[in-house]
Amino acid sequence: MKKDAKIYVAGHRGMVGSAIVRILQENGYTNLVVRTSKELDLSNQQLVIDFFEKERPEYVFLAAAKVGGILANNTYRAEFLYKNLMIETNVIHQSYVYGVKKLLFLGSSCIYPKFAPQPIKEAYLLTGPLEPTNEPYAIAKIAGIKLCETYRHQYGCNFVSVMPTNLYGTNDNYDLQNSHVLPALLRKFHEAKLEQKPYVEVWGTGTPKREFLHIDDLAKACYFVMQHYNEAELINIGTGKDIAIKDVALLIKKIVGYEGELKFDTSKPDGMLLKRLDVSKLTNLGWTASISLEEGIKKTYKEVQVLFSKQEEIV
């Protein structure tokens, strides 16, 4: 991508999109096109057509999506399926119609089968049933992958798909009803420390293992892929390392400086017991994550402190 290329970042105010905007700006890209969801409803076909007709971007990062944790995914099942299908269909189709040179579609590691062998290779897509709690979101993301594949096959479009692992970092969602596990735990421990609560409740048994990638590493990986990867097959983005939820909670407890107890609510769902991506394809291309989990959580907790209290210091 030339430095003056017109680049549309869909979802620029979300965690992923805002990180992509930051990395592009850091690398000297100034001709960025963005719209808030109020300015442009990507689920509205005519509005998306009008946008592409007017702006005609050369490159597209499709980071816009309706997202959430286990509770949100399982509660708003129809909404997650409909909104994400509409966003993907509209943006990908108009990128073809208006001759976008390259599009990068952000998927999710939840596209893979619930009982996929570990670590999860890209080839495991559609080889088994999905995790039921987030099946509608996963199906929508799978549809986006297949849109990119089929538009490449039929029309020769250079549309690529990346599958990030669990993300955290700047501009994350800390709503306890709709957030993912790591930001939810950060907020719980921070508030428990401030309010001197005797314990923090953690959903599930604490035994499932998850892989976590800082959002700045994801943005760097997306920028790398946009520059160096032009194949039809999706590509995983992660650290290649996983950690038990219990150990994540203990690490956050230490970083926050909370001295109370942990309690596990086993009535709440665990989700997939194991979910670690095989990132060898991306590693072989020359990119690896650089932010350790402890470093990333410390950085994120500083932002949480500013967001919620503006008083505490990391202990």
Residue, then its C-alpha position, 0 to 999 in steps of 0.5 A: m500500500k502506498k502511503d497516500a492510498k485511500i484506506y477504509v477502516a470499517g469499525h474504526r471506533g471499536m477495539v480492533g478498528s481503532a488499533i488498526v487506525r493507530i498502526l496505519q497512522e504510525n506507519g505514515y498513512t494519512n488518507l484514511v476513511v472512517r465513519t461512525s455507526k451513526e454516520l453509516d449503518l453498514s447493515n443498510q445496503q443502500l447506505v453502503i452502496d452510496f458510501f462506496e460510490k462516493e469514497r471509492p477506497e483502494y483498501v479495506f480493513l473490515a473490522a466492524a462487527k457486533v461482538g460480545g462475550i458468552l452471555a451476549n452471544n447466547t442471549y442476542r443470538a438472532e441479532f448477532l447472526y443478522k447484523n454480522l451477516m449484513i455488515e459482511t455481505n454489504v461491505i464485501h460485495q461493494s468492495y468487489v463492485y467498486g474495485v477495491k485492490k485488497l480487503l482484509f476481513l477480521g474473523s474470530s477463532c470461534i469459527y472452529p469446531k468445539f472439539a478441534p484438535q489443539p493447536i487449531k489449524e486453519a484447515y480444521l474449519l467446518t470439520g465439526p460442530l461449533e460451540p453452541t453458546n456462540e454458534p450464530y456469531a461463528i456462522a456469520k464469521i464463517a460466511g464472511i470467510k466464504l464470501c472472501e473465498t468465493y469472490r476471489h474464486q469467481y471475480g479474482c478479488n484479493f480478499v483475505s481473512v484473518m482469524p484472531t484469538n481472544l483479544y484484549g487491550t485499548n478500547d475494550n468493552y468492560d460491561l460485565q454483561n457483554s464483555h469477554v473474560l479478560p476485561a471482565l476480570l480486570r474490572k471485577f478485580h479493580e472494583a473489588k480492590l477499591e470496595q474491599k470485597p472479600y472475594v471475586e467471582v469467576w465464571g465457570t470452573g477456571t479450568p478452560k484454557r485460552e490464548f490472549l493477544h494484545i490488540d496492538d499485536l493484532a493491529k501489527a499482524c493485520y498490517f503485516v498480512m495486508q502487505h505480505y499475504n495474498e492467498a485464499e486460505l484464512i490465516n490465524i493470528g495469535t501467540g501460540k500460547d494458552i493459559a487456564i482461566k484460573d491462572v489468568a485470574l491469579l495474574i490479574k489479581k497480582i497485577v491489580g494488587y487485590e488481596g481477597e479470595l477467588k470463587f468459581d461459579t460452576s453454574k456458569p458456562d465454561g465454553m470450549l475447554l481448549k482453544r489455542l491457535d496454530v500460528s505457524k503459517l503466520t510465523n513462517l511468513g515472518w511475524t510473531a507477537s511481541i507483547s507478553l500477557e503480563e506486560g499487556i495486562k499491566k498496560t491495559y490495567k493502567e487504562v482501566q484505572v484511568l477509565f474507572s477511578k483515575q486514582e489507583e496505582i498499579v501495585 
